[in-house]
Amino acid sequence: MEVPKLLICVTLAITISLVSPASSQKLKVGYYKSCCPSAESLIRSTVDKATALDPGAPAALIRLHFHDCFVRGCDASILLNSTPGHPAEIESSGNKGVAGLDIIDEAKAKIEAVCPNTVSCADIVAFAARDGVYRTGKIYYNVPAGRKDGRVSLASEVVSQLPSEKFDVKQLQQNFAKKGLSLEEMVTLSGAHSIGDSHCSSFSYRLYSYNSTYSVDPSLDPAYAAYLKTKCPVPSKTGSASDPVVAFDPVTPDKLDNTYYKNLEKHKGLLASDQVLWDTHVTRKLVQKNVDHPSEWAAKFAKAMVHMGKIDVLTGSQGEIRKNCKVVN
């Protein structure tokens, strides 16, 4: 009988909320151990299957988690479909190329079959990102759970909340600080760009029309810039629909590691917001530390992912547990 299982989860959330007033502290490692013990293993198997079919799946899941948490907190609002007259977050230009939603849907369907109305979509996103991190970087961390799903998703809120690929370090620091994340956590989490890819439209101006003095961004390694030009044609003034993607890390594109930082040292940061981490004194020492101490960076990355996963979470009686991640109940 599934009702007692659901009650155990709800009781846990209420008990924890009485202990701590901070919403992030209501989350608990092993939250589903009693009410849905197979939840994490079902998510892991789904991520493993997706990764076997597409090596880019882990990067997509990590990005999905990041984009969800930075807009309205980690509440799975990015998964919601638009409703008439109200475009959802996923429709925003800031979420162009965001993928992995189908993986979350598949995991949700498997869980609903054995533990209906018990595991939130927001927790599934957090667990899936963790499993993606492990699959591609052998970095493991425990995920505190107990998040509830939000009921609101607005495309108009996205761009102002996400960091821009043109941000300098000060702007990046301010953007992350608004979410309760430190400068070092910003640099640490940027290491996720050692996997995945970016559309040419996000950086092609660095290749063809940087400013009135330089057509090519002088902070780019000339050979790397030439390579990127072979991947990204001159942007069409007519707004061609063609927008290829290029791997963030040309060295180990499917491995989450510190090569990202080594690339910055060689002036091979794909986005301007990547390269500024090396070109700015206050963050260069952090980048250098991550170059020199890969295992230390991995540990910091795990810790920062857990911290990010607590941004403005909904718990207890807040939000809901969606039956279908695409629509509110």
C-alpha angles and dihedrals in degrees: 000000000000100000096078089050091055091047091055091056093046092047091052091053092049093047093050093046090057090054098050131029093202110094094216089057091060088072115097135195108238091022093151097040093108103026100041111004094174095054099098095042091050090052092046093051090049092051091046091052092048092048092051088056096040123019088201093065096092092054090049092052094048091049091046090055092048094048091047095050095047093057115058090337129275095323103122090248088139089067096059121107121235119261125213108295093000115087111204127228093266089064093060120108086233088068095049109144095011107149141166096082091119090056090054090048092052092049091047092052091051092050095045088056092062104021109027119196092002114096120057124226088233091060091046089055091051094047092045092052090051091050090048090053090052095046093053102029108020086235112140131188137163116253117219106219140192099104120151126215122255123234099212129073121169126178089205091068099055109077095049091053102045122075114254123236086234096055120124121221094270091053092046091050092050092047093052093041089059086061093047095257124133130231090255091050089052091054091043095051091046085071087079083082088077084087133037129036144256134226115252089238089070095062111008091104085069088062103043114014110019098148143317092284103040128034089193121047104256090214089068120092104249094229091048091049090052090050092050091051089060088057099040121048122211106286110259117241088214091061100250114206090227110107113159124199128234128198115254091222116040091187106053103004096168099042124084102221144120094278086102089068092045088055091054089053087056092047092251099126107140098210124045087236088058097049094047089068089070097033094055119076097219093057100031092079090053091050091049090051090054090049092052099040112038096167091051090051090051091054091048091048092055091049092047092050090054091049093048089051090063097059110133094328122184114229141165111008092354117104123346144258104257118220088207118029092216097060138034116250 
